[in-house]
Amino acid sequence: MTSVPGTERFSVAVVTRGRADKVRKLLQSLGSTVGSGGLERVVLVDDSPDPLDLGPLKDELPLSYFHSGERLHISRAKNRALREIRTPWVFYIDDDNVVLPGTLEGALRVVSQAPWNLAALQLSAVYRDRPDLVWVYATPFREDHWGFELVGRNRSRDPRWEGRLLPTDALPNASLLRTQALREVGGFDEALPVNSSADLCRRLKRAGWAVLAHTGSILLHDVPPPGVPGYWAAHSNDPDRTFHEVRDWFVFQRRVHAGERIVSGRALWHSFPFLLAIPLGLLLLRKPGMISVLAAMTRGTRDGITCGLEPRPAPEIGRGGSRLDPQIPSG
C-alpha cells in the first residue's frame, strides 16, 4: 500500500465553531496546496450559531461547506466530515492553524514510503507568533499512562529533532489519516465528544495499524505563546466544551486503567494539575464566565468518574455500521 510521492490523492477536513477569522486564515493557507495536484476536496463542518461568510474562498478552493443547526462537538463533526471523504488519505486540521508551503506534501511523502500499516501521522506545530518555539513534536504516553510526554513543548526548535518519525499516542492539532483504517475502527468515538484522538490511537494500534508523529511536517499553531499570562487556557472559556474536555479525560483514563485498583481516586489525583491550571489561566487572561467554567469543570469531573463505561456506540458515518458506503450522496 505504498505510492509514488506526489501522486496520492488527499482531502482536508476541518471542523469549526465560532472562530471565523482563524478558519479563514487556515483556508487561505490551504490555497497554496491546490496547485500541487493532490488536493481533491476541503470539507468544512461548522456548528457555529450562524453560517460562515466565506467570501471568495468558496470559489478558490474545492470546498464543501456544511453548517449544522445544532452543536455537534468535535468528534461528531469529524465523523460528519468523514462521510464526505473519497480519497485514500485525509488531513484533519484544527481551525486555529496555518499551513506552510510543503507541510502537507511532506507528510504525504512520508506515508508513501512508510510501511503499509501506517494509519496515522501526527504533524508537528510551532507557535504562529513565535515560530522559533515548538508547540509540540509528538505526544507519546508517559510511562505511567496518566498523561502524555509533550515532546519539545515550549522549547526552541532543534534541528536534531526535526525530520524524524517518533512514537505518539495522541493526535493533537493536525494529523494525516488513512481513510480505510479510520473507517475500519469506526471513526472517532462520539462518546468522547471533544478529546477522542488518544482513544482513536489505541483502537488503531489494537487493530494492527501503526501511529507515528513526523517532526518534519510542521505548521503554525495560532494560539498565545509562552509569555502571554495564562496562555495555556486560551480555549477554556466555553463552559460546554470545558465540561466535555474534563469528562472525556476521566472516561478515557478509566478505560486505559480498567481493572486496576482505586482508578477513580488515582484519576482525581492526576487531574489536579490541569484542573487547577484552567481557572488560573482564565484569571490571568481576564476572560469572563469564570463561575460557569468552574461549574462545568465540577460537573465534568463528577460525570467522568461516575458514568458507566458502556461499549461505544457506532457513529453515524455511513450505512453498514462503522464503514462508509461510497454511494452515500453528499448533503
Secondary structure, DSSP 8 states (H G I E B T S, - for coil): ----TT---EEEEEEESS-HHHHHHHHHHHGGGGGGS-EEEEEEEE-SSS----TTHHHHS-EEEEE-SS---HHHHHHHHHTT--SSEEEEE-SSEE--TTHHHHHHHHHHHS-TTEEEEEEEEEESS-TTBEEESB--B-TTSSSB--BTTTSB--TTTTT-EEE-S---SEEEEEHHHHHHTTSS-TTSSS--HHHHHHHHHHTT-EEEEEEEEEEEE-S--TTSTTGGGTT---HHHHHHHHHHHHHHHHHHTTTSTTHHHHHHHHHHHHHHHHHHHHHHHT-S-HHHHHHHHHHHHHHHHHS--------SSSSSTTS--TT----
